[in-house]
Each structure stands twice: as C-alpha cells, then as structure tokens.
Amino acid sequence: MADGGARRDGTALEDLLDGSGGAAHPIGAPTALQDHPSQQPATPVIELLRVSKTYTTGSITFEALRGVDLRIDQGEYVAIMGPSGSGKSTLMNILGCLDVLTTGTYRLAGEDVSELDEVDLAHIRNRRIGFVFQQFNLLPALSAWRNVELPLVYAGVPSAERKARAMDALSRVGLADRTANRPGELSGGQQQRVAVARALVSDPDLILADEPTGNLDSHSTADVLALFDELHEAGRTVVLITHELEVAERARRMVRVRDGLVLSDTDPDEHLGAHADAAGRPQDGGRR
C-alpha cells in the first residue's frame, strides 16, 4: 500500500510505466519540497471527532480506539507516540485511509472520508497522502526514479511529466546522482530518501511516516530526520508514528496514545519545556 493504492484492473505495470497515462497533470504543479499551497486557515489537514475502532473475532471484541479527538493543522510536524498495543498503529491506519473507523468522523483536508468505499479510499491515498514506511516498500527491479514515479503512474500522469517530476523529487532529497540505481545498490538511508521522494512526488496534503527510522543506523536516522525537518520548514504537514522518544522529540508537537485514548497532547511551546507524563490521566485529544 506504500504507493497509495495500486490499480486492480490487471493492467501490466510495464504498460503503465511506458504509456501516456491518460489525463495530464497540470503543468507547473508544485513538486517535492516546494512550499505547499495555502488552505483556508479554518480547515485543518486532519480532524478526528470521537473516533473509535472495534475489532471482532468470533465472540471476542477489542476496542483499539476509544473516542479519539485530534486536530492537526496545515504545516504542523506532529509525532504520535505510544507503546505496543496502545492504539497508535490503528490510529495510523485510520489517518492513512488504510482502515475504516467504526464510529466517529474523520475529515482529511476538509473532506469527510469516514464512509468512503475502498475505491474512493484508494484514490484518497494516492492523491492526498504520501506514505513513508519502515520497510521502504521499494520495488527491487526498478530504479530509484521509476520507484518514485509510481504514484503518478496510478494517477494517470503522462510519462514525460512523470519522469521529470520524479527526477526533481530525487534531486530535492539529495539523490540526483542516484536516480538510476536500484534499491539493492543504495544504503538504508538512501532507500528511505527514495521513499520520501515517492511520498512527495504527488504533492499530497499529508506526509504520513510510520516508524521511518526503525531499520536505520544512527547516522542514517539523523540524515532522514533532518530531511523531515526540511519538509516541515518548507510548510509540509508531517505526521510521524514512532515508539522512540528521541525520534519523537524532533517534532514540534507530541501526541501520546495509550489504551486507545489520547493520553497527552503537547503544544509546540510546551514541548521543549517538559515531557508529558505517560502515567497521567487521559485527555480528550484536542490541543490545549
């Protein structure tokens, strides 16, 4: 799912890569680290209202999320943190339209996606969310630029424009000299940079990163986190899912999740002053 919902009509990947791709993407559309177009101030990128998620297996029911409220505005850099079983992975899946909520409302950039079907959710994933995963999810047989262009392939962007935008995205993440390399010819940090370029190439509303440094050494981790800092400074909305405090501290806001609830939500001006108490009482998930 790293590429935002692949086509399911049986079309060969090679045909998509080499074809004209259908309707053209507007020439001059923003790419890569370019500042994101402004939205109405009152419209958050993410708005969750009393969101719950329940899983049922036979006679067993498990409530993974229990009435979560969360608002993330354009240009914010937010880390969502919690231990295993806290609900943070379920929350990530909801935010990324990889799963559907049981009750409540989810608005993405002002659009209610709470009750969309799988076809519409796949469209949302491909056009409006840029994913960065721990496992990179790159296709080993394709070069770096071919991996980066994949979201544009599925969006029907013509081949010449796809390549130009993919090359530009790789240049902006510092890989202009590695565009022809396959994943196996790149370091872990370089592969994650390719994944970031792929997330950016469609100019999404949201960059959603799930444990993006989990498979990296300390040097590559610092390199990738510096790239997320750059994305934030360029006005991108970045949500980082992690269980590592040192990674979460790079964000400008930290949301802690435990037992399916938002335990604490630290504002940017509070973030450096004190860490939220993981043993404190659950809050209602809105910013203070």
C-alpha positions in Angstrom: 0.0 0.0 0.0 3.1 2.2 0.0 2.2 3.7 -3.3 -1.2 4.9 -2.2 -3.5 2.1 -3.6 -2.3 0.2 -6.6 -4.6 -0.4 -9.6 -6.6 -3.5 -9.5 -7.7 -3.8 -13.1 -4.9 -6.2 -14.2 -3.0 -3.6 -16.3 0.6 -4.6 -16.5 3.0 -2.3 -14.6 5.2 -2.1 -17.7 2.2 -0.8 -19.8 1.5 1.9 -17.2 5.2 2.9 -17.0 5.6 3.3 -20.7 2.2 4.6 -21.7 0.9 8.1 -22.0 -1.1 7.6 -18.8 -4.3 9.4 -19.6 -5.2 12.9 -18.3 -2.3 15.2 -17.9 -1.4 16.7 -14.5 -1.4 20.5 -14.7 1.9 21.8 -15.9 3.7 23.8 -13.2 2.1 21.9 -10.4 4.1 22.1 -7.1 6.6 19.3 -6.7 8.8 17.8 -3.9 10.0 20.3 -1.2 8.3 23.3 -2.7 6.0 25.1 -0.3 2.6 23.6 -0.1 -0.3 25.7 -1.4 -2.1 27.5 1.3 -5.5 26.4 2.5 -8.2 28.3 4.4 -6.9 28.8 8.0 -10.0 27.3 9.5 -9.6 24.0 7.6 -7.3 21.5 9.4 -5.5 18.8 7.4 -6.6 16.2 10.0 -9.7 16.4 12.1 -10.9 13.4 14.1 -14.1 13.6 16.1 -14.9 10.9 18.7 -13.3 8.2 16.5 -13.5 4.6 17.7 -12.3 1.4 16.1 -13.5 -2.0 17.2 -12.2 -5.4 16.0 -14.3 -8.5 16.5 -13.0 -12.1 16.2 -15.7 -14.7 17.0 -17.1 -13.8 20.4 -14.1 -11.5 21.3 -14.4 -7.8 20.8 -11.4 -5.5 21.1 -11.7 -1.7 21.2 -8.5 -0.4 19.7 -9.5 3.3 19.7 -12.0 4.8 22.2 -13.4 8.1 21.2 -10.3 9.9 19.9 -10.4 13.6 19.1 -7.4 15.1 17.2 -6.8 18.2 15.1 -3.7 18.8 13.1 -3.4 22.0 11.1 -1.5 22.7 7.9 2.3 22.9 8.3 2.4 21.1 11.6 5.1 18.5 12.4 3.5 16.0 14.9 4.8 12.8 16.4 2.3 10.2 17.6 3.9 8.0 20.2 2.9 5.1 22.3 3.9 1.6 23.4 2.9 -1.7 21.6 -0.8 -2.2 21.9 -1.5 1.5 22.6 -3.6 2.0 19.5 -1.0 4.1 17.6 -0.8 1.7 14.7 -4.6 1.6 14.4 -4.6 5.4 14.5 -2.0 5.5 11.8 -4.1 3.2 9.6 -7.2 5.4 10.1 -5.2 8.6 9.3 -3.8 6.9 6.2 -7.2 5.6 5.0 -5.7 2.1 5.2 -8.6 1.1 7.6 -12.0 2.5 8.3 -13.3 3.7 11.6 -16.2 2.1 13.5 -17.8 5.3 14.8 -17.0 9.0 14.7 -15.9 11.3 11.9 -12.6 11.8 10.0 -12.1 14.8 7.8 -8.9 15.0 5.7 -8.2 18.5 4.4 -11.9 19.3 4.9 -13.3 16.2 3.2 -15.2 13.6 5.2 -13.6 10.3 4.4 -15.4 8.4 7.2 -17.7 6.4 5.0 -15.9 6.2 1.6 -15.7 2.9 -0.1 -12.4 1.1 -1.0 -12.2 2.6 -4.5 -12.6 6.2 -3.1 -10.1 5.5 -0.3 -7.5 4.2 -2.8 -8.0 7.5 -4.7 -7.5 9.5 -1.5 -4.4 7.5 -0.6 -2.8 8.0 -3.9 -3.6 11.7 -4.4 -3.7 13.2 -0.9 -1.4 11.1 1.4 2.3 10.5 1.0 3.4 7.4 2.9 6.9 6.6 4.3 7.2 3.2 5.9 9.8 1.4 8.0 10.4 -1.2 5.3 10.8 1.3 2.5 8.5 -0.7 0.2 10.5 -0.1 -2.9 10.3 -2.4 -5.9 13.7 -4.1 -6.2 13.6 -4.4 -10.0 13.0 -0.7 -10.6 15.5 2.2 -10.5 15.1 5.0 -7.9 13.3 7.3 -10.3 11.0 4.5 -11.5 10.0 3.8 -7.9 9.4 7.5 -7.3 7.1 7.9 -10.3 4.7 5.1 -9.3 2.1 7.2 -7.6 2.0 9.3 -10.8 1.6 6.2 -12.9 -1.5 5.2 -10.9 -2.8 8.8 -11.2 -2.6 8.7 -15.0 0.1 11.4 -15.4 1.9 11.2 -18.8 5.3 9.5 -18.9 7.4 12.5 -19.7 6.0 14.6 -16.9 6.2 11.6 -14.5 10.0 11.3 -15.2 10.6 15.0 -14.8 8.8 15.2 -11.5 10.4 12.0 -10.2 13.9 13.3 -11.1 13.1 16.6 -9.5 11.9 14.9 -6.3 15.0 12.8 -6.0 17.2 15.9 -6.6 15.4 17.7 -3.7 16.1 14.8 -1.3 19.8 14.8 -2.3 19.8 11.8 -4.7 20.3 13.5 -8.0 23.3 11.2 -8.6 21.5 8.0 -7.7 18.4 8.2 -9.9 19.4 5.2 -12.0 20.3 3.0 -9.0 18.1 0.1 -7.9 17.3 -0.3 -4.2 19.8 -3.0 -3.7 22.5 -0.6 -4.8 21.6 2.0 -2.2 22.2 2.3 1.6 19.3 2.1 4.0 19.3 5.8 4.4 19.3 6.4 0.7 16.4 3.9 0.2 14.4 5.8 2.8 15.2 9.1 0.9 13.8 7.5 -2.2 10.7 6.6 -0.2 10.4 10.2 0.9 10.7 11.4 -2.6 8.0 9.0 -3.7 5.8 10.3 -0.9 6.3 13.9 -2.1 6.0 13.5 -5.9 2.2 13.7 -6.0 2.2 16.9 -3.8 0.0 15.4 -1.1 -1.9 17.2 1.7 -0.2 14.9 4.3 3.1 13.1 4.8 2.5 10.1 7.0 5.6 8.3 8.2 5.3 5.0 10.1 8.5 4.2 12.1 10.6 5.6 9.3 13.9 5.2 11.1 13.2 1.7 12.6 15.6 0.0 10.2 18.3 2.6 10.1 21.6 3.1 11.9 22.2 6.2 13.9 23.8 8.1 11.1 21.1 7.3 8.6 18.4 8.1 11.3 19.9 11.6 11.7 20.0 12.1 8.0 16.3 11.1 7.5 15.2 13.2 10.5 17.0 16.2 9.1 15.0 15.7 5.9 11.7 15.7 7.8 12.9 19.0 9.5 13.4 20.4 6.0 9.9 19.3 4.9 8.4 21.0 8.0 10.3 24.2 7.3 9.0 24.1 3.7 5.4 24.1 5.0 4.6 20.5 4.7 2.2 18.7 7.2 4.2 15.8 8.6 2.8 13.1 11.0 5.4 10.7 12.4 4.4 7.5 14.1 7.1 6.2 16.5 7.8 4.5 19.7 11.2 6.2 20.1 11.3 9.3 22.3 14.5 10.7 20.7 12.8 10.5 17.3 9.5 12.0 18.6 11.4 14.9 20.1 12.3 16.2 16.6 8.7 17.0 16.0 7.1 20.3 17.1 4.2 18.6 18.8 3.9 15.2 20.6 0.7 13.2 20.9 0.9 10.2 23.3 -1.5 7.4 22.9 -2.3 4.6 25.4 -5.2 2.1 25.7 -6.9 3.6 22.7 -7.0 7.1 24.1 -5.0 10.3 23.6 -3.1 10.5 26.9 -1.5 13.9 26.3 -1.0 16.4 23.6 1.9 18.8 24.0 1.8 22.1 22.2 5.0 23.3 20.5 5.8 26.0 23.1 5.5 23.3 25.9 7.4 20.6 24.0 10.9 21.6 25.0 10.0 22.6 28.5 8.6 19.3 29.8 7.6 15.8 28.5 4.1 14.7 29.0 3.6 12.3 31.9 2.9 8.8 30.5 1.2 7.8 33.7 -1.1 10.9 33.8 -4.8 10.9 33.2 -6.2 10.7 29.6 -7.1 14.0 28.0 -9.7 14.4 25.3 -7.3 14.7 22.4 -7.7 18.4 21.4 -4.8 20.8 21.5 -4.6 22.8 24.7 
